[in-house]
């Protein structure tokens, strides 16, 4: 007997549900879901339309470019004898580095979850 993770009843037919990490849920729970589309053509589940996947590599590259630009600005402001402006930019750079670390951590978690870890 296979139990539905959403309602707990046993079922004969099921569909994979992204809300439950790809586990199969019964047809009744799938149809009652707010992301279900009863249209005969196209996708039934619209979960990924409302919750798009994040491309972590492009986000990390974008943060790296921003960090490099900020570091050049910091050097320029120190050369022009404006340390107060450079310190503000250093604070922004530290926030960007924290965001990059967070993105890298999320990318590693997603890779481990999907079995793509090296």
Residue, then its C-alpha position, 0 to 999 in steps of 0.5 A: x500500500x502506497x500512501x499519499x504524502x499530502x492526504x495520507x490515503x492510499x492510491x492507485x494513480x499518482x503524479x509527481x509533485x514538486x511541492x513534495x520534492x518530486x514524491x508522488x501524490x494521489x490524483x485527487x490531491x493533484x487536482x485540488x492543488x492551486x497550481x493544477x490547470x485542468x486544460x486538456x492541452x499543455x502542462x497540468x502542473x504550473x508550479x515551476x511557472x510560479x516558482x522559477x528555478x534560479x540559475x546560480x552560476x549566472x548570479x554568482x558571475x554577476x556578483x563577481x563582476x560587481x565585486x571587481x568593479x567595486x574593488x577598482x572604485x575603492x582603489x581609485x578613491x584611496x588614490x584620490x585621497x577620499x577614504x570615507x567614500x572608499x570605506x562606504x564602498x568597502x562595506x557594500x563589497x562585503x555585503x556582495x561577498x556575503x551574497x556570493x557566499x550564500x549563492x554558492x552555498x545554495x548552489x552546492x545544496x542544490x547540486x547535492x540534492x540533485x546528485x550532481x556533486x563532484 
